[in-house]
Structures are given as C-alpha cells and as structure tokens.
Amino acid sequence: MSNEARKPPAQIALKIRRILGGKTGWNGVAVQFAFAAVLGWIAYEIVSNTRANLENQHIAAGFGFLRNNAGFDVNQTLIAYTGSDTFLRVFIVGLLNTLVVSVVGIVFATVIGFIVALCRLSPNWLLSRVGEIYVEIIRNLPVLFQILFWYLAVLAALPNPRQSISLLGIAFISNRGLVIPSPIGGSGFAPFLAMLALGIVASLALRFHARRALFQEGRMIRIWPYVLGLLFALPLATMLVFGLPFTFELPQLKGFNFAGGSRIIPEFVALTLALSTYTAAFIAEIVRAGILSVHTGQMEAGSSLGLSRGTTLRLIVVPQAMRVIVPPLTNQYLNLTKNSSLAVAIGYPDLVSVFAGTSLSQTGQAIEIIAMTMGVYLLISLLTSAVMSVYGWRVSRSLGA
C-alpha cells in the first residue's frame, strides 16, 4: 500500500488545503501562482496601454530628450545656466535648488525646534506659555497656507526696490528679495580657505579631546581660547602673508532694480521660513518628549554637582534624550524635504517646478520625468534615513545601550 493511501483522510485534506492556500494563507503554492499571474497581467496591461498612448500621441519613449535645449530661464541657479542649455541641466538646477532649501530648512527647523522645546520646559511661566502657543498655532495650520502667508502677506507687502529697506547701506530688502554684497575671490583665497579648513578640523579635534577627558577622567578643559585662535588667528595670518582673500561687490540701485551683488529671491525666503517654522513646531514636541523621558534624578544629580541648568541639559540630559529623539526627528527631516515640493505654489524653481512641471509640459515625457523625480526623492529619503540611523546607532552605542 502506498504512503498516500496509509495517510488518514484528515491529513490528506490538510495537505490539499495547504496547496490551495487554505489555512496557511499566502504560503499556499496555488495561491502564490495565482497572485503572481494577476500581478503579471496587471503589469502587461499597464505597459500595453502606455505604449499605445505614446504611439497615438507620437511621443518617443526614452531619455534622449535630456539632450534637447530647454528654451526657458530659471530665476535661481546655483550653477551656470541659460535658456539654451539642455533639459539635463534643468534637472541638475532643480535638484540643487531642492537640496539647498531642504538643507537650510532642516538646519533652521532643528535650531528653532530645540529652542522652543527648551522654552516649553523652562520654569519661567512666560517663556513656557510662549512656546506652547507657538507649537499649538503653527502645527495646526496647513503648511501650504503658511507658505502663501509668508510669500503674499509678508514679503509681497515690502516696498519696491526704489523704496527698499537699507541695512547699513550694503544690503537691501524689497519685494524682489534680499540683495547682499557678492564676494569676489582674490589671489589669497585658496590659502585662506585651506587655513580656515585646518582651523575647523583642529577645533573639532580639541572638542573631541575635551569631551573625552570630561567623561572619562572628570577633567574639564577650557578650549575656547584655542578655538578662537585656530579659527581667527590662522586665517588672519594668511591674509597678512598672501593678501585679502576676496573683495565685495556692493549692490547699486540702477533704474528700477539693483545691479551687482547677490540676490536671494523672495520665493526662497518664504519657502525656507514656512518649512522651518512649521517643522520646528513638531521637532519641539519631539525634543520635549525626549527630555522628559530622561529621569528627573539626572537633573538633580547635575545640580548636586554644582552644574547650572543649561550645563546639565547640555552634558547630561540631552545626550541621553537623543536616543529617543533621533527616530521621530528623522521623520520630520523627511517630511520637510518632501514638503519642499510645495514650492511650485509660489514659483520657487525646485525640482518639481522646473523639471516635473515646465520640462514635462514642453516635452510630454511624463513617464521618464516622473520616474526620475520619484527616484530623486526616494534616494534623498534613503540617504537621510541612513545618515540618521548611523547617528542614532552611535548615540546608543555611546550610552552603552
């Protein structure tokens, strides 16, 4: 008698149910094959429909359009760009604009968020209430509304360039942005930059040594005189030997606008302010929760050692709280980067505006352009998550977790 014949009917029925997917759910072989077939059919239909639509509209698939001339200008470029450059150049310009507003916004949001969190935890009643009001108002207003508020209600209400607000006669604020002196590199710029970089690296090394001596040996080393010397004396000595590293081109009013200098467009200012203040409200609550997660005995221990409240927070409480702060803080950084795509509402030339907007409308290469834009945001998010994960791992490791 075969093995199958000797098996009880219940075992045979259970085997059949497993093959058909029964109690084991997606582990059933038949269900897996059926699910794969459905996915394959859906993919085939999408590809077939897309190819038919492209043929009907006489659009050639591929990335060859990136070599064509764009034919339009961009009002903020971090690299040289003219309307006769290619769509690939437009992609790079938009990507750089997205990165700069994201990085600047993350820095400002982090600083503002930590300050507001400390205000909320302050024993001063007024500071605590101000921080609470800021958080409750800002985080409950849509970020798009805040972008439009800064752009239309604040910056657009500034005077025109002829009646601009002068800052010491060297910088000017108007409804066309902030105009500041533009640095022009001289013969001593390279040595100056090298000495400045050397001073920064040496200062960081001194800080690392001082913190290590503090936590391992209990010795407090005063390093700020050496840091000042490294950051100022070395570059100053370079200037005395090689001459001025750069000069400044001052902006001058000519006609109805300024000539010379560097201009920060109002769209960038409005977007940066809105994203920074909005994200800072969430970061403030994250930081506050992280600090409150540390046992109050840590503050009492710091006080018993004669440390001030600020020193206790900086050296004892906040380092322990970072283990709780870092994961949700990473989410806020990702949200700020993705929210920067709302720049299209006020005309800031980010990646979505100039590439997924203007370039797409001119070329019709929707699939390629959208795929490239999605890939960029996905890559930025993955890199941000990876960097913050490494930082969080180092924080946990330093705390012995």
Secondary structure, 3 states (H helix, E strand, C coil): CCHHHHCCHHHHHHHHHHHHCCCCHHHCHHHHHHHHHHHHHHHHHHHHHHHHHHHHCCCCCCCHHHHCECCCCCCCCCCCCCCCCEHHHHHHHHHHHHHHHHHHHHHHHHHHHHHHHHHHCCCCHHHHHHHHHHHHHHCCCCHHHHHHHHHHHHHCCCCCHHHCEEECCCEEEECCEEEECEEEECCCHHHHHHHHHHHHHHHHHHHHHHHHHHHHHCCCCCCHHHHHHHHHHHHHHHHHHHCCCEEEECCEEECCEEECCEEECHHHHHHHHHHHHHHHHHHHHHHHHHHHHCCHHHHHHHHHCCCCHHHHHHHHHHHHHHHHHHHHHHHHHHHHHHHHHHHHHCCCCCHHHHHHHHHHHHHCCHHHHHHHHHHHHHHHHHHHHHHHHHHHHHHHHHCCC
